[in-house]
Amino acid sequence: MRIFLAGATGVIGSRLLPLLVGAGHEVVGLTRSPGKVAAVRATGAIAMIHDVYDADGLTTAVRDFAPDLVMHQLTDLPDDMARLATSGAANSRIRTEGTANLLAAAAAAGAKRFLAQSIAWSPPAGRGDAIATHESAVLDAGGVVLRYGQFYGPGTYYESTPPAHPRIHVDTAAARTIDLLEAPTGVVAVTDIE
């Protein structure tokens, strides 16, 4: 399968890349950071530098690759959890404008499948509308919404102590995502069992 992975260098995307390539898929890993190209290439994926907010350029890039599946693993979250409360607008923009741009690019490229990251817990006040818009757009396009629990493990906000439920170890989340590449349209919870 040809897979266009947006968010390839994020906490879950960086784990998905080697799993996807290892399973025999041809993968483009999208990043907006030139400094992360080598990490994408090291997995055996094709690295692409692009900004999801450049809708026309993104459409051209996705169309040129002609993927079977577009996977949306983009977030815009700070590295420091203490700054999380003040970064909501940036992440909401990824979920609305970024999602719309990726969906349009996938449609223009004739991609048959679309999977998108979401959350399995109630969002903080004021962020629910962006998540609802994001999920509705994905479902309306015939895609799959992956509602992940809070990630824990190396490179997450919860490296040594798991958070409250719903949660999932980030490596387990990546492995379960691979199993969902052909999931039917709808919402799938990707969480640890409580």
C-alpha positions as CSV (number, residue, x, y, z in Angstrom):
1,M,0.0,0.0,0.0
2,R,1.2,3.5,-0.7
3,I,0.8,5.6,2.5
4,F,1.2,9.4,2.9
5,L,1.8,9.9,6.6
6,A,1.4,13.5,7.8
7,G,3.0,14.0,11.2
8,A,5.7,11.5,10.5
9,T,8.1,12.9,13.1
10,G,5.7,13.3,16.0
11,V,5.5,11.0,19.0
12,I,3.4,8.4,17.3
13,G,4.4,9.1,13.7
14,S,8.0,8.4,14.4
15,R,7.0,5.0,15.7
16,L,4.6,4.3,12.8
17,L,7.2,4.9,10.1
18,P,9.4,1.9,10.8
19,L,6.4,-0.3,11.3
20,L,4.8,0.7,8.1
21,V,8.0,0.3,6.1
22,G,8.7,-2.9,7.8
23,A,5.3,-4.2,6.8
24,G,6.2,-3.6,3.1
25,H,4.3,-0.3,2.6
26,E,5.7,2.5,0.4
27,V,5.6,5.5,2.7
28,V,6.0,9.2,2.4
29,G,6.7,10.9,5.8
30,L,5.6,14.5,5.9
31,T,7.4,16.9,8.2
32,R,7.6,20.7,8.3
33,S,11.1,20.6,9.7
34,P,14.2,20.2,7.4
35,G,16.1,19.0,10.5
36,K,13.9,15.9,10.7
37,V,14.4,14.7,7.2
38,A,17.3,12.3,8.1
39,A,15.2,10.6,10.7
40,V,12.4,9.9,8.2
41,R,14.8,8.6,5.6
42,A,16.5,6.4,8.2
43,T,13.3,4.4,8.5
44,G,13.3,3.7,4.7
45,A,10.5,6.1,4.1
46,I,10.5,9.0,1.6
47,A,10.9,12.3,3.4
48,M,8.8,15.3,2.3
49,I,9.1,18.8,3.8
50,H,5.9,20.7,3.6
51,D,3.5,22.9,5.6
52,V,0.0,21.5,5.9
53,Y,-1.3,25.1,5.8
54,D,-0.1,25.5,2.2
55,A,-3.2,23.9,0.8
56,D,-2.2,24.1,-2.9
57,G,1.3,22.9,-2.4
58,L,0.1,20.1,-0.1
59,T,-2.5,19.0,-2.8
60,T,0.2,18.9,-5.4
61,A,2.5,16.9,-3.1
62,V,-0.1,14.3,-2.2
63,R,-1.3,14.0,-5.8
64,D,2.2,13.5,-7.0
65,F,2.7,10.5,-4.6
66,A,-0.8,9.1,-5.4
67,P,-1.3,7.3,-2.1
68,D,-3.9,4.6,-1.4
69,L,-4.1,5.9,2.2
70,V,-3.5,9.3,3.8
71,M,-2.9,9.2,7.5
72,H,-3.3,12.3,9.7
73,Q,-1.1,12.1,12.8
74,L,-0.5,15.9,13.0
75,T,-0.6,17.8,16.3
76,D,0.7,21.1,17.3
77,L,1.6,20.6,21.0
78,P,4.5,22.0,23.0
79,D,7.3,19.8,24.2
80,D,6.8,21.2,27.7
81,M,3.5,20.0,29.3
82,A,3.4,23.1,31.4
83,R,2.7,25.1,28.2
84,L,-0.2,22.8,27.1
85,A,-2.9,25.0,28.5
86,T,-1.8,28.0,26.4
87,S,-1.3,26.1,23.2
88,G,-4.8,25.1,22.4
89,A,-5.4,27.5,19.5
90,A,-2.5,26.0,17.5
91,N,-3.6,22.4,18.0
92,S,-7.2,23.4,17.2
93,R,-6.0,24.9,13.9
94,I,-4.3,21.6,13.0
95,R,-7.6,19.8,13.7
96,T,-9.7,22.2,11.6
97,E,-7.7,23.8,8.8
98,G,-5.0,21.1,8.7
99,T,-7.6,18.4,8.5
100,A,-9.5,20.2,5.8
101,N,-6.4,20.6,3.7
102,L,-5.4,17.0,4.1
103,L,-8.8,15.8,3.2
104,A,-8.9,18.0,0.1
105,A,-5.4,16.8,-0.9
106,A,-6.4,13.1,-0.4
107,A,-9.6,13.6,-2.5
108,A,-7.6,15.3,-5.3
109,A,-5.1,12.4,-5.3
110,G,-7.8,9.8,-5.4
111,A,-6.8,8.2,-2.1
112,K,-9.3,5.5,-1.1
113,R,-8.6,5.6,2.6
114,F,-8.1,8.3,5.3
115,L,-7.2,7.7,8.9
116,A,-7.0,10.5,11.5
117,Q,-5.8,10.9,15.0
118,S,-8.2,12.2,17.7
119,I,-8.6,11.8,21.4
120,A,-10.5,9.4,23.6
121,W,-11.1,11.8,26.5
122,S,-13.2,14.9,27.0
123,P,-11.2,17.9,25.8
124,P,-10.5,21.0,27.9
125,A,-13.1,23.7,27.8
126,G,-13.2,25.6,24.5
127,R,-11.5,22.9,22.5
128,G,-14.4,20.5,21.9
129,D,-15.7,22.3,18.8
130,A,-12.5,21.9,16.9
131,I,-12.4,18.2,17.7
132,A,-16.0,17.7,16.7
133,T,-15.4,19.6,13.4
134,H,-12.2,17.5,12.8
135,E,-14.0,14.1,13.5
136,S,-17.1,15.1,11.5
137,A,-15.0,16.1,8.5
138,V,-13.1,12.8,8.5
139,L,-16.3,10.7,8.9
140,D,-18.1,12.7,6.2
141,A,-15.3,11.9,3.8
142,G,-15.6,8.1,4.6
143,G,-12.5,8.1,6.8
144,V,-11.6,6.5,10.1
145,V,-11.2,8.4,13.4
146,L,-8.6,6.9,15.8
147,R,-9.5,8.0,19.3
148,Y,-6.2,7.5,21.1
149,G,-6.0,7.4,24.9
150,Q,-3.4,9.7,26.5
151,F,0.0,8.5,25.4
152,Y,2.6,7.3,27.9
153,G,6.1,6.0,27.5
154,P,9.3,7.4,26.1
155,G,9.0,10.8,24.5
156,T,5.5,11.5,25.9
157,Y,4.3,13.8,28.7
158,Y,4.1,10.7,30.8
159,E,7.4,9.0,30.4
160,S,7.6,7.1,33.6
161,T,4.1,7.2,35.2
162,P,1.0,6.4,33.2
163,P,-1.8,9.0,33.3
164,A,-5.4,8.3,34.2
165,H,-7.6,6.3,31.8
166,P,-8.2,6.5,28.9
167,R,-4.6,5.9,28.1
168,I,-2.3,3.8,26.0
169,H,1.4,3.2,25.7
170,V,2.6,5.0,22.6
171,D,4.3,1.8,21.2
172,T,1.1,-0.2,21.6
173,A,-0.8,2.7,20.0
174,A,1.4,2.5,16.9
175,A,1.2,-1.3,16.7
176,R,-2.6,-1.2,16.9
177,T,-2.7,1.6,14.3
178,I,-1.0,-0.8,11.8
179,D,-3.8,-3.3,12.5
180,L,-6.4,-0.6,11.6
181,L,-5.2,0.4,8.1
182,E,-8.1,-1.4,6.5
183,A,-10.7,-0.6,9.2
184,P,-14.2,0.4,8.0
185,T,-15.4,4.0,8.2
186,G,-16.1,5.0,11.7
187,V,-14.6,5.8,15.1
188,V,-12.2,3.4,16.8
189,A,-11.0,3.7,20.4
190,V,-7.3,2.9,20.7
191,T,-6.9,2.6,24.5
192,D,-5.6,0.3,27.2
193,I,-8.3,-1.8,28.9
194,E,-9.3,-0.3,32.2
